[in-house]
Amino acid sequence: MLQAACHCGSVQLEISHKPETLTECTCSICHRYGAQWAYYTRQSVKVKCAADTLSAYRWGDKTIDFYHCTNCGCLTHYKSLETDDDSKIAVNARMMQREDIASVPVRLFDGASTWRYLDE
């Protein structure tokens, strides 16, 4: 079990396993957020917090919601608007302990232009 949490600890995420890779995306919003994304299915991640602790921001093609803690402001994850168990959830790996993900390779995704991984 892997743990992630915002700075103040109000939003906690329990993750079933360590990610195989992390992704840095160059799109305009991910660039501003400075996130490193670890991708999972909804059934692999449990978000634990009070209902009023999360705020969502829906941007662009309106297919995902970016969530941040209403107390400390940390961006914790995003979810696809699809609600089936295998729909995507991305955890901001910057909320994980550094030592837990130190060995995980980081890939660069060109979300700003080509919509491809740049290391392929």
C-alpha positions as CSV (number, residue, x, y, z in Angstrom):
1,M,0.0,0.0,0.0
2,L,1.3,3.4,-1.0
3,Q,0.2,6.6,0.8
4,A,-0.1,10.2,-0.5
5,A,-1.4,13.3,1.2
6,C,-1.7,17.0,0.7
7,H,0.6,19.3,2.8
8,C,-1.9,19.7,5.7
9,G,-3.0,16.1,5.7
10,S,-6.7,16.8,5.1
11,V,-6.7,14.8,1.9
12,Q,-5.2,11.3,2.0
13,L,-4.9,8.8,-0.8
14,E,-4.4,5.1,-0.3
15,I,-2.9,3.5,-3.5
16,S,-2.8,-0.2,-4.1
17,H,0.7,-0.3,-5.6
18,K,3.7,1.7,-6.7
19,P,3.4,3.2,-10.2
20,E,5.6,1.7,-13.0
21,T,6.3,5.2,-14.3
22,L,5.5,8.9,-13.5
23,T,4.4,11.4,-16.2
24,E,5.3,15.0,-16.5
25,C,2.9,16.7,-19.0
26,T,3.7,19.8,-21.0
27,C,0.2,21.0,-21.5
28,S,-0.6,24.5,-20.1
29,I,-2.3,23.3,-16.9
30,C,0.0,20.5,-16.0
31,H,3.0,22.8,-16.7
32,R,1.6,25.4,-14.2
33,Y,0.7,22.8,-11.6
34,G,4.2,21.2,-11.7
35,A,2.6,17.8,-11.1
36,Q,4.1,14.4,-11.8
37,W,1.2,12.0,-12.5
38,A,0.9,8.4,-11.5
39,Y,-2.0,6.7,-13.4
40,Y,-4.4,4.2,-11.9
41,T,-7.9,2.9,-12.2
42,R,-10.5,4.2,-9.6
43,Q,-10.6,0.9,-7.9
44,S,-6.8,1.1,-7.2
45,V,-7.0,4.4,-5.2
46,K,-9.1,5.4,-2.2
47,V,-9.5,9.1,-1.5
48,K,-10.1,9.8,2.2
49,C,-11.2,13.3,3.3
50,A,-14.2,15.3,4.4
51,A,-16.6,16.2,1.6
52,D,-15.8,19.9,1.9
53,T,-12.1,19.4,1.8
54,L,-11.8,19.0,-2.0
55,S,-12.5,21.5,-4.7
56,A,-12.6,20.5,-8.4
57,Y,-11.5,22.5,-11.4
58,R,-12.7,21.3,-14.9
59,W,-10.7,22.7,-17.8
60,G,-10.2,22.3,-21.5
61,D,-12.3,19.5,-23.1
62,K,-14.2,19.1,-19.8
63,T,-13.4,15.4,-19.4
64,I,-11.4,15.4,-16.1
65,D,-11.7,17.2,-12.8
66,F,-8.5,18.4,-11.1
67,Y,-8.8,18.2,-7.3
68,H,-7.1,20.3,-4.7
69,C,-7.3,20.6,-0.9
70,T,-9.4,23.6,0.2
71,N,-7.2,24.1,3.2
72,C,-3.6,24.0,1.9
73,G,-4.3,24.3,-1.8
74,C,-2.2,21.2,-2.9
75,L,-3.3,19.6,-6.1
76,T,-3.8,15.9,-5.1
77,H,-5.3,14.1,-8.1
78,Y,-7.5,14.2,-11.1
79,K,-10.4,12.0,-12.2
80,S,-11.9,11.2,-15.5
81,L,-15.6,12.2,-15.5
82,E,-16.3,8.6,-16.5
83,T,-17.5,6.8,-13.4
84,D,-16.9,3.1,-14.1
85,D,-14.4,1.2,-11.9
86,D,-11.7,1.1,-14.5
87,S,-11.9,4.8,-15.5
88,K,-8.7,6.8,-14.9
89,I,-7.6,8.5,-11.8
90,A,-4.2,10.2,-11.7
91,V,-2.5,10.9,-8.4
92,N,0.0,13.8,-8.2
93,A,3.1,11.9,-7.1
94,R,4.4,15.1,-5.5
95,M,2.0,14.2,-2.7
96,M,3.8,10.8,-2.1
97,Q,6.9,10.4,0.0
98,R,10.1,10.9,-2.0
99,E,11.7,7.7,-0.9
100,D,8.6,5.7,-2.0
101,I,9.0,6.8,-5.6
102,A,12.7,7.6,-5.9
103,S,13.3,4.6,-8.2
104,V,10.3,5.2,-10.5
105,P,11.3,6.6,-13.9
106,V,9.7,9.9,-15.1
107,R,8.5,10.2,-18.6
108,L,7.9,13.5,-20.4
109,F,4.5,13.7,-22.3
110,D,4.1,16.5,-24.9
111,G,0.5,17.4,-24.0
112,A,1.1,20.9,-25.4
113,S,1.7,19.9,-29.0
114,T,2.2,16.3,-30.3
115,W,0.2,14.4,-27.6
116,R,3.0,11.8,-27.5
117,Y,5.7,10.7,-25.0
118,L,9.0,12.3,-26.0
119,D,11.1,9.3,-24.9
120,E,9.6,6.9,-27.5
